[in-house]
């Protein structure tokens, strides 16, 4: 698994403590974290750079770094116990944006076979954050950046200290947008996906429930005015989707609108387009777990999971955030039981996904055994499956799929995720016997 860090293409690093791949590695995964050029060093397009390029292109150096890293993995990962035919790329925020871009560029074709995107994609509206720019427009922005740092030519730019480029996006033109350069992106990524020219690999993508939790709260009238301005001709539908009947409802809708504009729409569009043209499975998730504060549980009216709060759960690195994690009193989030307790303390009905997932996993295993038998390979004794269960604090561990021990079972009216009928039958039968702790 190759991790691409976020940071708006302006900041971040592969060696951040929250990106520590030790726990994933302990499960048999070879984890590679990379760095790539950022800001102007990663995205500066300039007419002189274009002229000297053998591809007559400039501006996508960050993506070229990522492609170079994937080529290195392809050529060398077997020396570390990896399999070049099983590379998954995954990233969050700008890293997820990069994943969608790597799926679009021919330069990365064949260098990975699966993709995971957490909160962002290349599908921002024209003029939006990180939207890909035509080469001429990107070169114009590059010239403006050069002028802002006192450089009249490419030679002047190359003579500047590195510190001059750190100003990118800080009072100077933001140099963090990809370029439709004719080489990395011969066309707008929107068009590449629309024509089905992207990598046809399985995709898992999604977002957090309150990506822009810190959005400035609008009053009821101000929110309605903003909706009428953003959705002309569809005002009634927008007001229905983002209601503001009172101050609290306006707060929740403000966060929802800001989150959709910031992250959710572009990620959803990526999912929609790859579903339509990608010829590969597509899965969507929603991360809605609200993390605690430094001193205790989150407020009762907390609107949801903020941007990037999923990362520590992906890598099992809760200890990198000094918060009042709920659990068994362990001193670090590196232990899987603490992460299970943190999730299971939040006893909303949707936490019953553990039960539904167990059913899916069991059915998948049965299908696999049947295929092996039909092929004359035996296989009636599948490997033991393990799934995260919600034990009490004395026994918080991964739970065998045999459904032993108490588990939270769904309340009446809970709707399972989309399961086959066979999996639903298993879930209905087994979840009913999970114990007497029912979610209210």
N, C-alpha and C positions, 0 to 999 in steps of 0.2 A: 504494500500500500504506500503510495507516494503522496505525502501531505503538502499542500500548497497553502501557506499562511495568508491571512487577511491583513487589513490595514488600509483599505481605500487606495491601494497602489501607491501610497505615500509613506507608509510606515510598516512596522512588523518585522519578524524574523523567524526563521525555522527553529531556532534553539530556545524559544520561550519555554519556560518551565511547564506551562499548561499544555504544551505540545509534546511532552515527554512520552515516547512510545513504549516505555518499559512494560506496561501492563498488556498492551496488545502483543508485544513480542513474547511475553510469557505464555500467551495462548497459541503460539506457533506462527504469528504473523511477522514477516520481515517489514519493518517500518522505515521508510526513507523520508526525512524532512529536508526541504531545500530552501535556498535563498535565491532571490532574483533581484535585478536592478529595479529601483523605485523612483517615483517622481520623474524629474527631467532626465535623469540618467536612464530610466527605463522606457520613457515615452516621448522624448524630444524628436519631433519631425522637423526637418530643416531642408531647404532647397539644396544646399551644398552637400548635405549628407545623402540626399536622394541622388544627386548627380554622380557622386563617387561610388555609390553602391552598384555592384554587378547586377542586382535585381531592380535597380532604379526605384528603390523603396527606402523608407526610413520611418522610425517612430514606434516600432513594436519590439524593442529590445528586451523588455521584461518577458514577453511571451517566447522570444527566441531563447532566452535563458532557460525557461521551463522546458522547451522542446529539447534543448541540449541535455538537461538533467534526465529527461526520459530516455534519451538515446544512451546516456551513460548507464542507466539502470538496465536497459535492454542488453547492453554489451557486457555488463559486469555483475549483475545481481546473482547469477548462479554461484559465483565465488563466495557469496554470503549465505547460501542455502536457499535462495529464492528461485522462482520460476518465471522466466521472461514471458511466458505465455499466460500468466495469471496476474498481470499488473492491474491494480485498481488505482485510479487517481481520485483524491478527495480533498476538499478544501472548504473554507468557511469565509463568508463575506466576499472580499476581493478574491480570495482563493477559490471560492465557488464560481465567481465571475470568470476566473481564469479557466476553470474546468469546462465551462460552457464554451469558452473560446478555443480551448484545445480540441474539443470535439468538432469544432467548425473548421479548423485549419488542416489542410492536407499534409502539412509538415509533421504532424503528430500521428498520422494514420498508421495503425498497426503497432503503436507503442504502448497501448493499454487496451484492456478488454472490458472494463467496467468503469463507471463514473458515479461519484457521489458529490452532490452539491448542497451545501448548507447555507441558505440565506443569501441569495443573489444570483444573477445571471446576466448575460450579455444583452438582454432584451429590454433595456430601458428605452423610454420614448425618446425620439430625436430631441436633442437639446438637454436631455436629462443627465443625471450623474453618470459619468463613465461611458456615455454613448459613443460608439465608434464614429470617428470623423473622416470625411473624405480627405485624401492626401493633401490637396491644395489648401483646404481649411486648416488641417493640422500643421502644415508648413507655415501658414500665416500666424498661427498661435505660437509656433516655435520661434518665429522671428520676433514676435512681441516679447517672448520670454528673454531672448537674447538681448534685446534692447533694455529690458528691465534690469539686467545685471551688467550693463555697460559693454556688451560685446557687439561689435559691428560685423564680425565674420566668424566662420567656423574656427579659424585659427585662434581668434580671440577667446572663443568658448573653451577651446582645448587648453588655453593658457591659464584659465581660471582655477583657483583652488576648489577642492571638492565641496567646501563649505558653501560656496556660492550656489550650488545646485540644491542644497537643503532648503533654500527659500521657495522652492517650487510649491505652489499652492498657498503660500503665506504672503499675501500682498502682491504676488506676481501671478501671471496666468497659470491656472492649475494644469500641470503637466502630468496627468494621470489617465488620459483617455486613449484607448487603442485607435489605430489608424487603419482605414481601408486602403492599404498600401499597394495592392496588386500582387503581393508576395505571401505574407502571412495570411492576409484576408484579401483574396482577389475580388470578392464582392462583400457587401454588407452581410454580417452574420445572420441577420433576419432572412435575407434572400437565400443564403446557403442552407439554412434549416428548411425554409419553405420549399426548396427544390429537392430536399432529401439528400444533400451532398455532405452532410455531417457524418461523423463516425457512427455506424449503426451498432452501438453497444448498449447494454442494459444501463438504465439510469435510476438512481434513487435521489430524490431532491425534495426539499421542503423548507420550512421557515419556522421561526418562533412566534408565539401567539401575541407578543407585544413588542415587536422589534424596535419601535420608537417610543418606548415607555416614557421618555423624558420630553415628549412633544409638548409644546406650550399649550395649556388648556384654553380652549375657546369657549366663550359663552354660547348659549343656545342660538342667539341671533347671528353671532359671528360665524358659527359653524355652518348654519344654513346658507349664509351669504357666500362662504367659501365653496360650498358644494354647488351652488347655482353657477358660480364662475367657472369651476373646473369641469362641470358636466352640462354644458348648454344643450338643451333639447332633451335631456334625461334627468332633469332636476327632481322630479317626483320619485323616480326610482332610487336616485342617490340619497335623497332625504330619508327614504324608507330603509335603505341599507345602513345608513349612519344616523340613527335617530338621536334627537336631543330634546327629549321631553322635559328633562330637568338637568341640574348642574352635574350630577354624577353621571347621568347617561351621556351628557355632552362630553365629559372627560373621557369616558370609555370610547366613544365614537371618534373623538379627536385622535386618540392613540391608534385606533384601528385605521383611520384614514391615513395618518402619517406613516404607519407601518406598511400599509398597502402600497403607498407611493414610493416608499424607500426601498422595500425589499420584496414584499409578497407578490406584487404584480409581475415583476420581471421573472421571478422564479416560477410562478404559475405559468407564464407564457412559454418559458423553456419547456416545462412539462407538457404543455398542450401541443407545442410544435413537434417535439420529439415523439410524442404519442402518434401524431398524424403522419410523420414521414420517416421516423427512425428505424422502423422494422425491428424493434427490440423491446423487451419488457420495460415498463416505466412504473415506478412506485413513488407515491408522495407521502410525506410524513408531516406531522405538526408537533413541535416540541412545546409543551405548555406547562412544564414544571417550573414553579416560581421558587427561586432560591431564597434562603433566609437572609436576614441582615447580619451585621457583625454581632448583634446582641440577642437576637431571638428570631421568632417566626416573622414572616413578611406580614404587612398590614392586611387586614381582612378585605380591604377594598383594592388591593393591588391588582392592576389590570392584566397582568400576565407575565410571560417569560420574555425578558429583554434580549436585545441583540447580543449574540456571542456567549450567552450563558449556557449554551449547550456544549461548548468545547470541553469543559472539564469532565462532563459525563461521557463524552466520546472517548477520551483518553484515560478516564479514571484518575484524574489528578485534582480532586476536590481540595486537597491540602494546599494547593497553590493560592486559594482564596481563603483568607482568614475570616471565615464566617461561622455563625453558630449552626453548623451542620447538625441535622437531626440524625440520631442513630444510636449505636451501642456504646458510645463513649470511647471509640477508637481514636487514636491520636492522629489519624490521617485518612484522607479519602482514597488512598491507594488501595485499601482493602475493599474487595467487591461488596462485602456485607454492608458497609457504610453507605455505599451508593444505593443498594437495594432498600435499606431502611429509609434513606432520604426520600426516595420515590414513593415508598409504601406508606410513609407517614401522611402523605397527601392523599387522603382516602376519598377521592372523587370517583364516580362510577367508571370513568374511562380507564382507571387503573386496572380494571379487569381484563385489559389486553393480555396479561400474562396467561390467563385461562384460554383466551381465543388463540393466542400464538401457540400454546401447547397443542391445541387441536390441529392447527395447520401443520406443525412440525410432525406430529404423529402420522397424519395422512400422507405427507410427503414421503416419510420413511416407508410407509406401506406401499406407496406407488413405486418407490425405488426397489423395494424387495421383489415386488411383482415383476418389474422389468428384468431384474437380474435372473429371476427364476425362468422367465420366458426365453431368455437368451442362453439358458443352460449354465449359468454361472453360480447357481445356488443363491446364497444371500438371504436365507430365511432368518438368520440371526443378526439383525442390524446392530450397529454400534449404539451404546446407551446414549440417549439424548439428554441434554441438560438445559434447563430453562430457568430464568430468574423467577424465583417465587417470593412471596411476601411472608416470611416467617416472623415470629416475634423476636425481640432483641436478644434473647438467649440463644437462638438458633438461626440467626440471619446468615444464610449461605445460599449458594445456588441450589435449586431444588431439582431433584430427579423428576423426570416427566411422569413418574408413577403416581404423582399427585399425593404423596404422603405429607402429613403435617397440615396445619391450618393455613389456609390461603384466603385472601379476600375474594369473595364471590360477588358477582354483579347484582345490583339491586333490581327489583322488578322494573321492567321497561327498558333496561339497558339494551342497546342495539350492538350486536357484534360488528366488527369490521366485515368487509365483503369476503365471505368464506364460501367455499363450495358446500353443497348440501351435506356431503359426507363429513366435512370438518365441522359443520354446524351441529350435526347430530352428535358427534363426539363431544363437542363443547357443551351442549345442552345436558348430556348425560353426566359428564365428569365434573362440570362446574357445580352441579347440584350437590355433589358430595364433598365439596372442598372444605366444609367446616361450618361452624355456626356464626362466623363473623360476617354479617351482612352490612354492606354500605347503606347508610341511610341518606 
